[in-house]
Amino acid sequence: MNITSYSRKQIQEGLDKAREHHGEVNDHIRVLFAPEEINEDNFERACDIYSRLDMSNYETVVIVESYDEKLDKKLPMASNSFFETSLGKVPVNDYMRNEFCDEDDDFFIHDEAFTKDISLFQQLMFLQTLSDDFEALSVQIADPDPAIVKEIGYVLEEVLASRSALLIFSCELDNERKEEFEKVVELIESQNESGLMNYLNSGESKIEGTTAFIAGIIVAQKWGLDLHFLRGKYEDYSGSLITGYADRQKIIFS
Protein backbone atom coordinates (compact mmCIF):
# COMPACT_ATOMS: atom_id res chain seq x y z
CA MET A 1 0.00 0.00 0.00
CA ASN A 2 1.57 3.30 -1.04
CA ILE A 3 0.84 6.88 -0.06
CA THR A 4 -1.87 7.38 -2.68
CA SER A 5 -4.23 5.52 -0.33
CA TYR A 6 -3.41 7.81 2.63
CA SER A 7 -5.74 10.57 3.76
CA ARG A 8 -4.72 14.21 4.00
CA LYS A 9 -4.97 13.88 7.79
CA GLN A 10 -2.54 10.94 7.88
CA ILE A 11 0.00 12.79 5.77
CA GLN A 12 -0.38 16.01 7.76
CA GLU A 13 0.17 14.13 11.03
CA GLY A 14 3.36 12.61 9.61
CA LEU A 15 4.62 16.01 8.48
CA ASP A 16 3.83 17.60 11.86
CA LYS A 17 5.67 14.84 13.71
CA ALA A 18 8.73 15.18 11.47
CA ARG A 19 8.81 18.96 11.87
CA GLU A 20 8.96 18.58 15.65
CA HIS A 21 12.38 16.94 15.27
CA HIS A 22 14.13 19.36 12.91
CA GLY A 23 12.37 22.63 13.75
CA GLU A 24 11.67 25.35 11.22
CA VAL A 25 11.27 25.10 7.46
CA ASN A 26 14.26 25.68 5.18
CA ASP A 27 13.66 28.57 2.77
CA HIS A 28 16.68 27.68 0.62
CA ILE A 29 15.76 24.18 -0.59
CA ARG A 30 15.81 23.86 -4.38
CA VAL A 31 16.03 20.07 -4.85
CA LEU A 32 14.54 16.99 -3.19
CA PHE A 33 15.52 13.34 -3.67
CA ALA A 34 12.42 11.31 -2.81
CA PRO A 35 11.68 7.56 -2.98
CA GLU A 36 9.99 6.36 -6.17
CA GLU A 37 7.43 4.49 -4.09
CA ILE A 38 6.43 6.00 -0.75
CA ASN A 39 4.89 3.47 1.63
CA GLU A 40 4.84 2.53 5.31
CA ASP A 41 8.53 1.52 5.17
CA ASN A 42 9.84 4.94 4.14
CA PHE A 43 6.95 7.26 5.00
CA GLU A 44 8.85 8.75 7.95
CA ARG A 45 11.87 9.53 5.75
CA ALA A 46 9.66 11.18 3.15
CA CYS A 47 7.90 13.22 5.84
CA ASP A 48 11.32 14.39 7.05
CA ILE A 49 12.26 15.98 3.71
CA TYR A 50 8.82 17.29 2.76
CA SER A 51 8.21 18.86 6.18
CA ARG A 52 11.21 21.13 5.59
CA LEU A 53 9.46 22.91 2.69
CA ASP A 54 7.66 26.23 2.72
CA MET A 55 5.58 25.85 -0.43
CA SER A 56 5.03 29.61 -0.67
CA ASN A 57 8.60 29.72 -2.04
CA TYR A 58 7.65 27.80 -5.18
CA GLU A 59 5.32 28.58 -8.06
CA THR A 60 6.08 25.35 -9.92
CA VAL A 61 7.25 21.87 -8.90
CA VAL A 62 9.04 19.74 -11.51
CA ILE A 63 9.01 16.01 -10.77
CA VAL A 64 11.67 14.03 -12.64
CA GLU A 65 11.68 10.23 -12.74
CA SER A 66 13.21 7.40 -14.74
CA TYR A 67 11.20 5.26 -17.13
CA ASP A 68 12.13 1.58 -17.22
CA GLU A 69 11.98 1.17 -20.99
CA LYS A 70 13.84 2.99 -23.74
CA LEU A 71 11.56 5.10 -25.93
CA ASP A 72 12.06 7.07 -29.14
CA LYS A 73 11.03 10.18 -27.21
CA LYS A 74 13.95 10.48 -24.80
CA LEU A 75 12.41 13.00 -22.37
CA PRO A 76 8.63 12.72 -22.56
CA MET A 77 6.39 15.19 -20.73
CA ALA A 78 2.70 14.43 -20.14
CA SER A 79 0.24 16.45 -22.21
CA ASN A 80 -2.26 16.88 -19.35
CA SER A 81 -3.62 20.28 -18.42
CA PHE A 82 -3.78 19.09 -14.79
CA PHE A 83 -2.76 16.13 -12.62
CA GLU A 84 -5.32 14.66 -10.22
CA THR A 85 -5.00 12.66 -7.00
CA SER A 86 -7.50 11.86 -4.26
CA LEU A 87 -6.60 15.26 -2.76
CA GLY A 88 -7.67 17.19 -5.86
CA LYS A 89 -6.27 18.65 -9.07
CA VAL A 90 -2.93 20.37 -9.66
CA PRO A 91 -2.64 22.57 -12.78
CA VAL A 92 0.23 22.03 -15.21
CA ASN A 93 2.59 24.88 -16.04
CA ASP A 94 2.05 24.78 -19.78
CA TYR A 95 4.31 27.75 -20.51
CA MET A 96 7.28 26.11 -18.81
CA ARG A 97 6.55 22.75 -20.47
CA ASN A 98 6.69 24.41 -23.89
CA GLU A 99 9.87 26.20 -22.88
CA PHE A 100 11.56 22.86 -22.14
CA CYS A 101 10.45 21.50 -25.49
CA ASP A 102 11.78 24.57 -27.31
CA GLU A 103 15.08 24.34 -25.45
CA ASP A 104 16.13 20.96 -26.79
CA ASP A 105 14.89 18.47 -29.38
CA ASP A 106 14.87 15.52 -26.94
CA PHE A 107 12.04 17.03 -24.83
CA PHE A 108 8.62 16.10 -26.21
CA ILE A 109 5.03 16.48 -25.01
CA HIS A 110 4.24 12.79 -25.27
CA ASP A 111 2.10 10.45 -23.13
CA GLU A 112 3.60 7.03 -23.89
CA ALA A 113 5.33 6.77 -20.49
CA PHE A 114 2.52 8.42 -18.51
CA THR A 115 0.44 6.02 -16.34
CA LYS A 116 -1.42 6.18 -13.04
CA ASP A 117 1.40 4.22 -11.36
CA ILE A 118 4.23 6.71 -11.89
CA SER A 119 5.92 8.34 -8.91
CA LEU A 120 4.51 11.78 -9.77
CA PHE A 121 1.22 11.05 -8.04
CA GLN A 122 2.90 9.92 -4.83
CA GLN A 123 4.99 13.09 -4.64
CA LEU A 124 1.90 15.21 -5.32
CA MET A 125 0.16 13.78 -2.24
CA PHE A 126 2.73 15.47 0.01
CA LEU A 127 2.78 18.68 -2.00
CA GLN A 128 -1.03 18.98 -1.98
CA THR A 129 -1.09 18.47 1.78
CA LEU A 130 1.35 21.37 2.11
CA SER A 131 -0.27 23.73 -0.41
CA ASP A 132 -3.16 24.21 -2.82
CA ASP A 133 -1.42 26.96 -4.80
CA PHE A 134 1.27 25.61 -7.12
CA GLU A 135 1.68 24.23 -10.64
CA ALA A 136 3.46 21.01 -11.61
CA LEU A 137 5.38 19.40 -14.45
CA SER A 138 6.23 15.75 -15.04
CA VAL A 139 9.46 14.81 -16.86
CA GLN A 140 10.49 11.22 -17.48
CA ILE A 141 13.90 10.02 -18.61
CA ALA A 142 13.27 7.23 -21.11
CA ASP A 143 16.85 6.57 -22.21
CA PRO A 144 19.80 5.63 -19.93
CA ASP A 145 22.35 7.15 -22.32
CA PRO A 146 24.70 9.36 -20.22
CA ALA A 147 24.44 12.04 -22.90
CA ILE A 148 20.68 12.27 -22.31
CA VAL A 149 21.19 12.38 -18.54
CA LYS A 150 23.71 15.21 -18.90
CA GLU A 151 21.37 17.00 -21.26
CA ILE A 152 18.40 16.98 -18.91
CA GLY A 153 20.61 18.11 -16.04
CA TYR A 154 21.93 21.05 -18.05
CA VAL A 155 18.53 22.07 -19.44
CA LEU A 156 16.87 21.92 -16.02
CA GLU A 157 19.69 23.98 -14.57
CA GLU A 158 19.44 26.58 -17.33
CA VAL A 159 15.65 26.93 -17.51
CA LEU A 160 15.00 26.87 -13.76
CA ALA A 161 18.01 28.72 -12.35
CA SER A 162 16.12 31.99 -11.88
CA ARG A 163 12.64 30.52 -11.38
CA SER A 164 10.66 29.96 -8.19
CA ALA A 165 10.74 26.23 -8.81
CA LEU A 166 11.32 23.09 -6.75
CA LEU A 167 12.88 20.05 -8.42
CA ILE A 168 12.01 16.58 -7.13
CA PHE A 169 14.02 13.58 -8.38
CA SER A 170 12.40 10.18 -7.74
CA CYS A 171 15.01 7.53 -6.95
CA GLU A 172 15.95 5.06 -4.25
CA LEU A 173 18.74 2.80 -3.05
CA ASP A 174 17.97 0.02 -0.60
CA ASN A 175 19.21 0.66 2.93
CA GLU A 176 21.27 -2.55 2.85
CA ARG A 177 23.54 -1.19 0.11
CA LYS A 178 25.59 1.15 2.27
CA GLU A 179 28.87 0.33 0.49
CA GLU A 180 27.45 1.42 -2.84
CA PHE A 181 26.05 4.57 -1.25
CA GLU A 182 29.47 5.47 0.16
CA LYS A 183 31.03 4.96 -3.29
CA VAL A 184 28.44 7.32 -4.80
CA VAL A 185 29.06 9.87 -2.03
CA GLU A 186 32.78 9.81 -2.83
CA LEU A 187 32.12 10.47 -6.52
CA ILE A 188 29.79 13.37 -5.68
CA GLU A 189 32.05 14.98 -3.08
CA SER A 190 34.97 14.90 -5.51
CA GLN A 191 32.67 16.35 -8.22
CA ASN A 192 33.67 13.45 -10.44
CA GLU A 193 31.02 13.79 -13.15
CA SER A 194 32.78 11.39 -15.54
CA GLY A 195 32.94 8.82 -12.74
CA LEU A 196 29.21 9.20 -12.15
CA MET A 197 28.55 8.75 -15.85
CA ASN A 198 30.73 5.62 -15.94
CA TYR A 199 28.82 4.33 -12.92
CA LEU A 200 25.56 4.90 -14.77
CA ASN A 201 26.84 3.31 -17.97
CA SER A 202 28.40 0.27 -16.27
CA GLY A 203 25.07 -1.28 -15.33
CA GLU A 204 26.39 -1.82 -11.77
CA SER A 205 24.09 0.68 -10.13
CA LYS A 206 21.42 -0.75 -7.83
CA ILE A 207 19.73 2.63 -7.57
CA GLU A 208 16.16 2.54 -8.83
CA GLY A 209 15.87 5.66 -10.93
CA THR A 210 19.62 6.04 -11.50
CA THR A 211 19.15 8.47 -14.38
CA ALA A 212 16.92 10.76 -12.32
CA PHE A 213 19.37 10.62 -9.42
CA ILE A 214 22.40 11.59 -11.50
CA ALA A 215 20.45 14.34 -13.29
CA GLY A 216 19.61 15.73 -9.85
CA ILE A 217 23.27 15.64 -8.79
CA ILE A 218 24.27 17.51 -11.96
CA VAL A 219 21.73 20.26 -11.24
CA ALA A 220 22.77 20.50 -7.56
CA GLN A 221 26.42 20.82 -8.50
CA LYS A 222 25.73 23.40 -11.23
CA TRP A 223 23.85 25.49 -8.68
CA GLY A 224 26.48 24.99 -5.99
CA LEU A 225 23.99 23.44 -3.59
CA ASP A 226 24.64 21.69 -0.30
CA LEU A 227 23.43 18.06 -0.51
CA HIS A 228 22.01 16.45 2.64
CA PHE A 229 21.08 12.76 2.56
CA LEU A 230 19.19 11.51 5.60
CA ARG A 231 21.29 9.29 7.82
CA GLY A 232 21.62 8.95 11.59
CA LYS A 233 18.32 7.74 13.00
CA TYR A 234 17.38 6.19 9.64
CA GLU A 235 20.40 3.86 9.44
CA ASP A 236 18.49 0.73 10.41
CA TYR A 237 15.26 1.51 8.57
CA SER A 238 14.16 -0.07 5.36
CA GLY A 239 13.74 2.42 2.56
CA SER A 240 16.07 4.58 0.51
CA LEU A 241 19.55 5.71 1.49
CA ILE A 242 19.36 8.60 -0.98
CA THR A 243 16.33 10.37 0.45
CA GLY A 244 17.51 13.93 0.91
CA TYR A 245 17.46 17.57 -0.11
CA ALA A 246 19.78 20.25 -1.47
CA ASP A 247 19.91 23.89 -0.49
CA ARG A 248 22.04 26.90 -1.39
CA GLN A 249 25.32 26.12 0.30
CA LYS A 250 28.22 23.80 -0.50
CA ILE A 251 28.21 20.00 -0.76
CA ILE A 252 28.15 18.34 2.67
CA PHE A 253 26.82 14.97 3.81
CA SER A 254 25.29 15.12 7.27
Beta strands, then each sheet from edge to edge (+ up, - down):
strand 1: 29-34
strand 2: 60-66
strand 3: 75-77
strand 4: 82-85
strand 5: 88-91
strand 6: 107-109
strand 7: 135-141
strand 8: 165-170
strand 9: 226-229
strand 10: 244-247
sheet 1: 7+ 2+ 8+ 1+ 10- 9+
sheet 2: 3+ 6+
sheet 3: 4+ 5-
end
